[in-house]
């Protein structure tokens, strides 16, 4: 009886090994093809770089501090008073009327960086050109502060 049991066990083992060792073939899946979106497949002219526009947000508190620390208040009042230069009260609204510029911000920035570019009637250009290389953030801050002077 033991011989039959061993023989049966041996046959079962052979069958299990042969089933486990056989090659299983599965269907191949389709390869993944990368197709870029139209935005990433745009071609630029040789040597050109994509334009990235960054919007800098001004901080009026920092602008007020800059107005004082840079000595702007020595020549410009924050009211209508004429000191050496024009008062800054309502400057943002007045800047919007300067048709030579694309925006009030553009006019104010140009007036700070290049003070001789546009001289307000009745004044002489005595403003220093110290701020031609001012940081964009500093200019945005001062503009934001000047907007508060209404």
ABEGO torsion letter per residue (X at the ends): XAAAAAAAAAAAAAAAAAAAABBBBBBBBBBBBBBBBAAAABBBBBGBBBBBBBBBBBBAAAAAAAAAAAGAAAABBABABBBABBBABGAAAAAAABAABABAAAAAAAAAABAAABBBBGBBBABBAAAAABBAAAAAAAAAAAAABX
